[in-house]
Structure formats: structure tokens, C-alpha cells
């Protein structure tokens, strides 16, 4: 039952990062590459028409996490309190940036909310990448100092950064040089994904330019991927052991590599949806590879005093998991129906569609 729920929650979170990921990436494209009002307006619509339905998956993932792994939920939401509050405010500013930009036809008004949308999207992407870096690096569970836990074994609290700024510290912060690297990889990946979405859904004048940018960013991503693997093995020498013990898990890195190398054809694809498919594989492969490398651990401990949190020591009771299954499956079905209907209603190019008036 624990593995079932781990798989379901993993799917929900992957779908969230694929769907809302192109919204984040669209915001980054809007911030750095949209120069004319016409392009800014249509690129805003490429995110604005979809963001609210896409973020439903994040809410669903949090709800399912609470039902299936309440101890992990309580630990993470208390330990990452500071960054989660920052993420909450960034989500708010990103949303109101989209919703308010067209309320008044004044240049300064639109500029303010365009910046709110773009900067929030950029920082959200960076923080979600940093969050993944924290999960694979681990935290000081129990707040161990000099071999003694300051509080319960499954609790922790992280400052935004530690004075050493090192992931090898016994008391690491949320931000260090390793999590920053993962955050940058997230920014590059979702910028690629967002650019592909803009190309697919709009007739923006910068579409051809975006194809060249995707090609260049893909080269950067290859370099960052190799570099991150090297430093990950320094942070956690056993990071790839799961792939050696369970060779079938190699399918997830293969999916990532297919997406990575497939994107080099972005300037030659006849169908605009092909590039989005490859960037989707990139995200799916990246997240699932990270989860596969850790399984069954959910959050590693950086100390030897307290055990890591895994799907077994943080799960609800068997009765709780069975009750959650009934409601979870129903909610899962509703999510997919909602997504399918919304995507069909918003099919094709969105340039002429109305938003924000």
C-alpha cells in the first residue's frame, strides 16, 4: 500500500511540474525575451489561460501527501517553513501579475505586473529546484548537535543558509552551493519547456528566436547535468547505488537522456508539439530519476543519530491508507477529467482568445 501511494503522489507531482512547469517557463521567457506589447500580451495569455488549472495538481499532491504520509508531511512543512512562505508569496505575485496587467491600459501599470509575473516565475523555478536539492541532499533530522537530538527524530528546521554554505555541513541550510546548482538546472529546464509551450500555443514574433535559444540552453543543460552528477556523488557517494542494485530503474535516466538529446532537433521539427514532448520527457525523466535514486527514502538524514524518513516509517496506518485510497482514486479521476476538458477547450493557438478583460 505504501508503494502504491508513493507512486500515485509521484505521478501527481510529475504532472504538476510538467503542466505548471511550462507556466513557470513562460514567465521566464516573458521576462527576458518578450520586447513588444503584442508579444507580452500573447505570452501572458499562454500562461494566464492555464495556470489556475495546472496548480490544482500541487494542491492535490499536498492533500494526498497528508493522507498517505502524514509524518513526512508534518516534518517537511515545519522544517521548510521559511522557504515555503517565500514560495507562497511568489505564487501570489505570479498570479496577480497575470490577472492585473490588463485591468488598466497604462504602460507603467503593465510593466509593474509584467515584472511581478516574470520575476516570480523565475524565483519559483529556482526555489523548486533548490527544494529538490534539499530532498536528495538530506537534512539534519532531529536537530542533532554534538551527537544529541534537540527535538523529535522526524522534525528539523533549516535556516535559509548556513555560514559554511556547504551541503557537507552537519547543519546545512536550505541554500548551499549544491542546491543552487540544482536550482539553476531547474531554471534552464523550465525555460526550455516554457519556450516550447510559447512556440506551440502562440504566433509570437520571437518564436524562431526561441528555437535557437532552446538549442543553446540544451547545450548548457548537458554541461550542468554532468557537473551536477559529479558534485552529487561528492555530497552522497551512494547516490547511484539504487541503479546498480535495481537495474530496471535505469529506464528513468534513459527517459531524461531521450528528452535531452531529442531537443537538439528543435529547429528542424515539423510539428511544434514534438519539442514540447521532448522537454516533457526531460522533466519526467529528471524527477523520476531523483526519486528512483532515493527509493524508499523520502528525506535522508545528514546525521547518524536519527533514521531517514521513508515510505514505511512515515506512512499512515493500514486502515488510513485504505480509506485514503477510495477518496484518492476519485480525486485522481476528477483531476484527469478536469485537465482533459480544459486542454480541449483551449486547444490550438491562443492568440485570439480573450483573457483578463
VENPEKA-V658147 format. One record per residue. RES is the residue in three letters. PHI is phi in whole degrees, -180 to 180 (none if undefined). OMEGA is omega in whole degrees, 0 to 359 (NA if undefined). D_FIRST is the distance of its C-alpha to the first C-alpha in Angstrom with 2 decimals. Layout:
res:RES phi:PHI omega:OMEGA d_first:D_FIRST
res:RES phi:PHI omega:OMEGA d_first:D_FIRST
This chain:
res:UNK phi:none omega:179 d_first:0.00
res:UNK phi:-62 omega:180 d_first:3.83
res:UNK phi:-66 omega:178 d_first:5.46
res:UNK phi:-59 omega:182 d_first:5.04
res:UNK phi:-69 omega:176 d_first:6.37
res:UNK phi:-60 omega:181 d_first:8.60
res:UNK phi:-67 omega:181 d_first:9.93
res:UNK phi:-64 omega:180 d_first:10.67
res:UNK phi:-65 omega:177 d_first:12.38
res:UNK phi:-60 omega:179 d_first:14.10
res:UNK phi:-64 omega:181 d_first:15.46
res:UNK phi:-61 omega:181 d_first:16.72
res:UNK phi:-69 omega:177 d_first:18.47
res:UNK phi:-64 omega:178 d_first:19.96
res:UNK phi:-62 omega:178 d_first:21.30
res:UNK phi:-59 omega:183 d_first:22.76
res:UNK phi:-71 omega:174 d_first:24.60
res:UNK phi:-73 omega:184 d_first:25.86
res:UNK phi:-78 omega:180 d_first:27.15
res:UNK phi:-75 omega:177 d_first:28.33
res:UNK phi:-62 omega:178 d_first:29.21
res:UNK phi:-73 omega:173 d_first:32.13
res:UNK phi:-68 omega:177 d_first:33.22
res:UNK phi:-59 omega:181 d_first:33.36
res:UNK phi:-64 omega:177 d_first:35.19
res:UNK phi:-63 omega:177 d_first:37.52
res:UNK phi:-63 omega:179 d_first:38.48
res:UNK phi:-68 omega:176 d_first:39.35
res:UNK phi:-60 omega:179 d_first:41.39
res:UNK phi:-60 omega:183 d_first:43.09
res:UNK phi:-67 omega:190 d_first:43.97
res:UNK phi:-101 omega:190 d_first:45.52
res:UNK phi:-120 omega:180 d_first:46.72
res:UNK phi:-80 omega:184 d_first:47.60
res:UNK phi:-109 omega:182 d_first:51.30
res:UNK phi:-93 omega:179 d_first:52.73
res:UNK phi:-61 omega:180 d_first:51.97
res:UNK phi:-62 omega:179 d_first:51.16
res:UNK phi:-67 omega:180 d_first:48.49
res:UNK phi:-61 omega:182 d_first:47.10
res:UNK phi:-66 omega:185 d_first:46.89
res:UNK phi:-74 omega:178 d_first:45.16
res:UNK phi:-70 omega:174 d_first:42.69
res:UNK phi:-61 omega:178 d_first:41.84
res:UNK phi:-66 omega:180 d_first:41.11
res:UNK phi:-62 omega:175 d_first:38.82
res:UNK phi:-98 omega:187 d_first:36.51
res:UNK phi:-62 omega:181 d_first:37.65
res:UNK phi:-77 omega:188 d_first:36.84
res:UNK phi:-126 omega:193 d_first:33.17
res:UNK phi:-61 omega:186 d_first:32.06
res:UNK phi:-67 omega:178 d_first:31.03
res:UNK phi:-72 omega:181 d_first:28.70
res:UNK phi:-68 omega:182 d_first:27.21
res:UNK phi:-75 omega:174 d_first:26.44
res:UNK phi:-59 omega:181 d_first:24.34
res:UNK phi:-66 omega:177 d_first:21.51
res:UNK phi:-68 omega:178 d_first:21.90
res:UNK phi:-63 omega:179 d_first:21.75
res:UNK phi:-63 omega:180 d_first:18.62
res:UNK phi:-62 omega:178 d_first:16.94
res:UNK phi:-64 omega:179 d_first:18.14
res:UNK phi:-64 omega:180 d_first:17.00
res:UNK phi:-68 omega:177 d_first:13.37
res:UNK phi:-62 omega:178 d_first:13.56
res:UNK phi:-64 omega:181 d_first:15.06
res:UNK phi:-70 omega:190 d_first:12.46
res:UNK phi:-93 omega:184 d_first:9.33
res:UNK phi:-129 omega:186 d_first:11.36
res:UNK phi:-63 omega:180 d_first:14.56
res:UNK phi:-67 omega:177 d_first:16.11
res:UNK phi:-64 omega:179 d_first:16.11
res:UNK phi:-58 omega:181 d_first:17.43
res:UNK phi:-65 omega:181 d_first:20.13
res:UNK phi:-65 omega:184 d_first:21.09
res:UNK phi:-69 omega:184 d_first:21.56
res:UNK phi:-73 omega:173 d_first:23.31
res:UNK phi:-90 omega:183 d_first:25.70
res:UNK phi:-67 omega:179 d_first:26.33
res:UNK phi:-99 omega:185 d_first:27.02
res:UNK phi:-58 omega:182 d_first:28.98
res:UNK phi:-61 omega:180 d_first:32.18
res:UNK phi:-65 omega:179 d_first:30.94
res:UNK phi:-67 omega:176 d_first:28.71
res:UNK phi:-65 omega:177 d_first:31.86
res:UNK phi:-62 omega:179 d_first:33.74
res:UNK phi:-61 omega:179 d_first:31.15
res:UNK phi:-58 omega:180 d_first:31.34
res:UNK phi:-67 omega:178 d_first:35.13
res:UNK phi:-67 omega:177 d_first:35.05
res:UNK phi:-62 omega:179 d_first:32.86
res:UNK phi:-62 omega:183 d_first:35.41
res:UNK phi:-67 omega:177 d_first:38.41
res:UNK phi:-64 omega:181 d_first:36.99
res:UNK phi:-68 omega:183 d_first:36.50
res:UNK phi:-72 omega:174 d_first:39.89
res:UNK phi:-61 omega:178 d_first:41.55
res:UNK phi:-71 omega:187 d_first:40.58
res:UNK phi:-77 omega:187 d_first:41.39
res:UNK phi:-100 omega:187 d_first:44.70
res:UNK phi:-60 omega:184 d_first:46.43
res:UNK phi:-101 omega:182 d_first:48.05
res:UNK phi:-71 omega:177 d_first:49.04
res:UNK phi:-134 omega:183 d_first:52.46
res:UNK phi:-91 omega:177 d_first:54.40
res:UNK phi:-120 omega:185 d_first:55.55
res:UNK phi:-59 omega:182 d_first:55.10
res:UNK phi:-64 omega:178 d_first:54.32
res:UNK phi:-59 omega:181 d_first:51.75
res:UNK phi:-65 omega:180 d_first:49.88
res:UNK phi:-63 omega:180 d_first:50.12
res:UNK phi:-59 omega:185 d_first:48.55
res:UNK phi:-78 omega:172 d_first:45.49
res:UNK phi:-64 omega:178 d_first:45.25
res:UNK phi:-65 omega:178 d_first:45.05
res:UNK phi:-60 omega:179 d_first:42.44
res:UNK phi:-65 omega:185 d_first:40.29
res:UNK phi:-69 omega:182 d_first:40.89
res:UNK phi:-65 omega:178 d_first:40.71
res:UNK phi:-63 omega:179 d_first:37.57
res:UNK phi:-63 omega:180 d_first:35.86
res:UNK phi:-63 omega:182 d_first:37.01
res:UNK phi:-70 omega:176 d_first:35.93
res:UNK phi:-61 omega:179 d_first:32.51
res:UNK phi:-60 omega:179 d_first:31.88
res:UNK phi:-61 omega:182 d_first:33.18
res:UNK phi:-70 omega:176 d_first:31.05
res:UNK phi:-66 omega:175 d_first:27.78
res:UNK phi:-66 omega:177 d_first:28.75
res:UNK phi:-61 omega:178 d_first:29.62
res:UNK phi:-61 omega:178 d_first:26.23
res:UNK phi:-63 omega:177 d_first:24.56
res:UNK phi:-60 omega:177 d_first:27.15
res:UNK phi:-65 omega:181 d_first:26.22
res:UNK phi:-65 omega:182 d_first:22.51
res:UNK phi:-78 omega:178 d_first:23.40
res:UNK phi:-77 omega:183 d_first:26.34
res:UNK phi:103 omega:182 d_first:24.74
res:UNK phi:-136 omega:181 d_first:26.26
res:UNK phi:-83 omega:181 d_first:28.03
res:UNK phi:-62 omega:181 d_first:25.30
res:UNK phi:85 omega:181 d_first:27.10
res:UNK phi:59 omega:184 d_first:30.33
res:UNK phi:-69 omega:175 d_first:31.69
res:UNK phi:-132 omega:181 d_first:35.49
res:UNK phi:54 omega:174 d_first:37.52
res:UNK phi:81 omega:181 d_first:34.66
res:UNK phi:-124 omega:178 d_first:33.81
res:UNK phi:-80 omega:178 d_first:31.06
res:UNK phi:-83 omega:178 d_first:32.60
res:UNK phi:-152 omega:187 d_first:29.57
res:UNK phi:-55 omega:190 d_first:26.03
res:UNK phi:-60 omega:184 d_first:24.12
res:UNK phi:-96 omega:179 d_first:21.51
res:UNK phi:-102 omega:177 d_first:24.28
res:UNK phi:-160 omega:171 d_first:26.78
res:UNK phi:-146 omega:182 d_first:29.46
res:UNK phi:-113 omega:168 d_first:30.99
res:UNK phi:-72 omega:179 d_first:34.48
res:UNK phi:-63 omega:173 d_first:35.09
res:UNK phi:-154 omega:177 d_first:36.67
res:UNK phi:-98 omega:183 d_first:37.82
res:UNK phi:-59 omega:180 d_first:41.52
res:UNK phi:-79 omega:183 d_first:40.77
res:UNK phi:55 omega:184 d_first:38.79
res:UNK phi:-120 omega:176 d_first:36.98
res:UNK phi:-72 omega:181 d_first:33.27
res:UNK phi:-88 omega:178 d_first:34.38
res:UNK phi:-67 omega:177 d_first:35.41
res:UNK phi:-72 omega:178 d_first:33.79
res:UNK phi:-129 omega:184 d_first:33.62
res:UNK phi:-69 omega:174 d_first:32.93
res:UNK phi:-96 omega:179 d_first:33.27
res:UNK phi:-64 omega:183 d_first:31.38
res:UNK phi:-107 omega:171 d_first:34.09
res:UNK phi:-146 omega:185 d_first:35.42
res:UNK phi:-65 omega:178 d_first:36.82
res:UNK phi:-73 omega:181 d_first:33.50
res:UNK phi:-67 omega:175 d_first:31.60
res:UNK phi:-65 omega:178 d_first:34.75
res:UNK phi:-61 omega:179 d_first:34.62
res:UNK phi:-65 omega:177 d_first:31.06
res:UNK phi:-63 omega:178 d_first:32.28
res:UNK phi:-66 omega:177 d_first:35.25
res:UNK phi:-60 omega:178 d_first:33.14
res:UNK phi:-62 omega:180 d_first:31.13
res:UNK phi:-62 omega:180 d_first:34.49
res:UNK phi:-64 omega:182 d_first:35.90
res:UNK phi:-61 omega:183 d_first:32.84
res:UNK phi:-76 omega:172 d_first:32.64
res:UNK phi:-66 omega:175 d_first:36.43
res:UNK phi:-60 omega:182 d_first:36.32
res:UNK phi:-63 omega:179 d_first:33.64
res:UNK phi:-65 omega:178 d_first:35.64
res:UNK phi:-62 omega:178 d_first:38.87
res:UNK phi:-64 omega:178 d_first:37.45
res:UNK phi:-67 omega:178 d_first:36.35
res:UNK phi:-60 omega:179 d_first:39.86
res:UNK phi:-63 omega:182 d_first:41.43
res:UNK phi:-70 omega:191 d_first:39.34
res:UNK phi:-99 omega:184 d_first:39.80
res:UNK phi:-133 omega:172 d_first:43.32
res:UNK phi:-110 omega:182 d_first:46.84
res:UNK phi:-59 omega:182 d_first:47.41
res:UNK phi:-68 omega:182 d_first:50.45
res:UNK phi:-96 omega:185 d_first:48.47
res:UNK phi:-59 omega:179 d_first:46.11
res:UNK phi:-66 omega:177 d_first:48.06
res:UNK phi:-64 omega:180 d_first:48.20
res:UNK phi:-65 omega:178 d_first:44.43
res:UNK phi:-63 omega:178 d_first:44.00
res:UNK phi:-68 omega:179 d_first:46.14
res:UNK phi:-67 omega:177 d_first:44.22
res:UNK phi:-59 omega:180 d_first:40.87
res:UNK phi:-60 omega:181 d_first:42.49
res:UNK phi:-68 omega:179 d_first:43.74
res:UNK phi:-65 omega:179 d_first:40.53
res:UNK phi:-65 omega:176 d_first:38.70
res:UNK phi:-64 omega:178 d_first:41.07
res:UNK phi:-60 omega:182 d_first:40.34
res:UNK phi:-67 omega:177 d_first:36.58
res:UNK phi:-61 omega:180 d_first:37.03
res:UNK phi:-62 omega:180 d_first:39.04
res:UNK phi:-65 omega:180 d_first:36.54
res:UNK phi:-63 omega:180 d_first:33.62
res:UNK phi:-63 omega:181 d_first:35.53
res:UNK phi:-63 omega:182 d_first:36.68
res:UNK phi:-66 omega:178 d_first:33.24
res:UNK phi:-64 omega:180 d_first:31.90
res:UNK phi:-63 omega:183 d_first:34.87
res:UNK phi:-73 omega:177 d_first:34.46
res:UNK phi:-62 omega:179 d_first:30.67
res:UNK phi:-69 omega:173 d_first:31.41
res:UNK phi:-75 omega:179 d_first:33.94
res:UNK phi:-71 omega:180 d_first:31.53
res:UNK phi:-139 omega:183 d_first:28.75
res:UNK phi:-59 omega:181 d_first:30.17
res:UNK phi:-99 omega:187 d_first:26.76
res:UNK phi:-58 omega:185 d_first:25.47
res:UNK phi:-104 omega:183 d_first:25.50
res:UNK phi:-60 omega:181 d_first:24.36
res:UNK phi:-59 omega:182 d_first:20.94
res:UNK phi:-72 omega:176 d_first:22.92
res:UNK phi:-76 omega:181 d_first:25.10
res:UNK phi:-77 omega:182 d_first:22.39
res:UNK phi:-128 omega:186 d_first:20.30
res:UNK phi:-57 omega:181 d_first:23.10
res:UNK phi:-66 omega:179 d_first:21.04
res:UNK phi:-69 omega:181 d_first:20.02
res:UNK phi:-64 omega:179 d_first:23.72
res:UNK phi:-59 omega:182 d_first:23.16
res:UNK phi:-70 omega:173 d_first:22.29
res:UNK phi:-62 omega:178 d_first:25.61
res:UNK phi:-64 omega:177 d_first:27.37
res:UNK phi:-59 omega:178 d_first:26.29
res:UNK phi:-60 omega:183 d_first:27.72
res:UNK phi:-67 omega:177 d_first:30.90
res:UNK phi:-61 omega:178 d_first:31.39
res:UNK phi:-64 omega:184 d_first:31.35
res:UNK phi:-63 omega:184 d_first:33.58
res:UNK phi:-79 omega:177 d_first:36.25
res:UNK phi:-64 omega:183 d_first:36.09
res:UNK phi:-69 omega:177 d_first:37.26
res:UNK phi:-68 omega:178 d_first:40.56
res:UNK phi:-94 omega:187 d_first:41.61
res:UNK phi:-57 omega:182 d_first:41.29
res:UNK phi:-82 omega:183 d_first:45.08
res:UNK phi:-114 omega:183 d_first:45.32
res:UNK phi:-62 omega:177 d_first:42.48
res:UNK phi:-77 omega:178 d_first:43.98
res:UNK phi:-102 omega:181 d_first:41.00
res:UNK phi:-67 omega:181 d_first:40.07
res:UNK phi:-72 omega:182 d_first:36.43
res:UNK phi:-64 omega:180 d_first:36.19
res:UNK phi:-62 omega:179 d_first:36.46
res:UNK phi:-65 omega:177 d_first:33.71
res:UNK phi:-62 omega:181 d_first:31.46
res:UNK phi:-68 omega:178 d_first:32.14
res:UNK phi:-70 omega:174 d_first:31.60
res:UNK phi:-65 omega:177 d_first:28.25
res:UNK phi:-62 omega:178 d_first:27.31
res:UNK phi:-59 omega:181 d_first:28.60
res:UNK phi:-69 omega:180 d_first:26.25
res:UNK phi:-60 omega:181 d_first:23.15
res:UNK phi:-65 omega:181 d_first:24.03
res:UNK phi:-66 omega:182 d_first:24.89
res:UNK phi:-70 omega:181 d_first:21.78
res:UNK phi:-66 omega:176 d_first:19.34
res:UNK phi:-65 omega:178 d_first:21.58
res:UNK phi:-64 omega:180 d_first:21.36
res:UNK phi:-66 omega:180 d_first:17.57
res:UNK phi:-65 omega:181 d_first:17.58
res:UNK phi:-67 omega:184 d_first:20.27
res:UNK phi:-98 omega:189 d_first:18.29
res:UNK phi:-48 omega:4 d_first:14.77
res:UNK phi:-92 omega:181 d_first:12.88
res:UNK phi:-74 omega:176 d_first:15.44
res:UNK phi:-100 omega:180 d_first:15.58
res:UNK phi:-150 omega:182 d_first:19.08
res:UNK phi:-72 omega:173 d_first:21.37
res:UNK phi:-93 omega:178 d_first:23.93
res:UNK phi:-88 omega:177 d_first:27.53
res:UNK phi:-117 omega:180 d_first:28.64
res:UNK phi:-101 omega:182 d_first:28.16
res:UNK phi:-82 omega:183 d_first:28.16
res:UNK phi:-112 omega:181 d_first:24.68
res:UNK phi:-74 omega:174 d_first:21.38
res:UNK phi:-65 omega:175 d_first:19.69
res:UNK phi:-85 omega:179 d_first:16.80
res:UNK phi:-131 omega:186 d_first:13.53
res:UNK phi:-71 omega:182 d_first:9.84
res:UNK phi:-96 omega:183 d_first:9.80
res:UNK phi:-88 omega:177 d_first:13.05
res:UNK phi:-119 omega:186 d_first:12.72
res:UNK phi:-77 omega:173 d_first:9.43
res:UNK phi:-70 omega:178 d_first:10.12
res:UNK phi:-66 omega:179 d_first:10.05
res:UNK phi:-57 omega:179 d_first:7.72
res:UNK phi:-65 omega:180 d_first:10.38
res:UNK phi:-61 omega:180 d_first:10.50
res:UNK phi:-67 omega:181 d_first:7.02
res:UNK phi:-70 omega:177 d_first:7.91
res:UNK phi:-66 omega:180 d_first:11.34
res:UNK phi:-62 omega:182 d_first:10.59
res:UNK phi:-61 omega:182 d_first:9.06
res:UNK phi:-61 omega:181 d_first:12.53
res:UNK phi:-73 omega:181 d_first:14.50
res:UNK phi:-66 omega:179 d_first:12.69
res:UNK phi:-64 omega:178 d_first:13.29
res:UNK phi:-61 omega:179 d_first:16.79
res:UNK phi:-64 omega:179 d_first:17.49
res:UNK phi:-62 omega:179 d_first:16.45
res:UNK phi:-64 omega:179 d_first:18.88
res:UNK phi:-61 omega:178 d_first:21.55
res:UNK phi:-60 omega:182 d_first:21.35
res:UNK phi:-68 omega:178 d_first:22.02
res:UNK phi:-63 omega:178 d_first:24.74
res:UNK phi:-58 omega:181 d_first:26.33
res:UNK phi:-63 omega:182 d_first:26.37
res:UNK phi:-64 omega:180 d_first:27.88
res:UNK phi:-63 omega:182 d_first:30.53
res:UNK phi:-64 omega:181 d_first:31.50
res:UNK phi:-68 omega:178 d_first:31.87
res:UNK phi:-70 omega:179 d_first:33.94
res:UNK phi:-67 omega:182 d_first:36.18
res:UNK phi:-107 omega:182 d_first:36.76
res:UNK phi:-68 omega:177 d_first:37.26
res:UNK phi:79 omega:180 d_first:40.12
res:UNK phi:-70 omega:185 d_first:42.29
res:UNK phi:-108 omega:185 d_first:42.20
res:UNK phi:-54 omega:185 d_first:45.68
res:UNK phi:-90 omega:181 d_first:47.27
res:UNK phi:-74 omega:184 d_first:44.43
res:UNK phi:-94 omega:177 d_first:45.20
res:UNK phi:-152 omega:171 d_first:43.26
res:UNK phi:85 omega:181 d_first:44.30
res:UNK phi:-114 omega:NA d_first:47.56
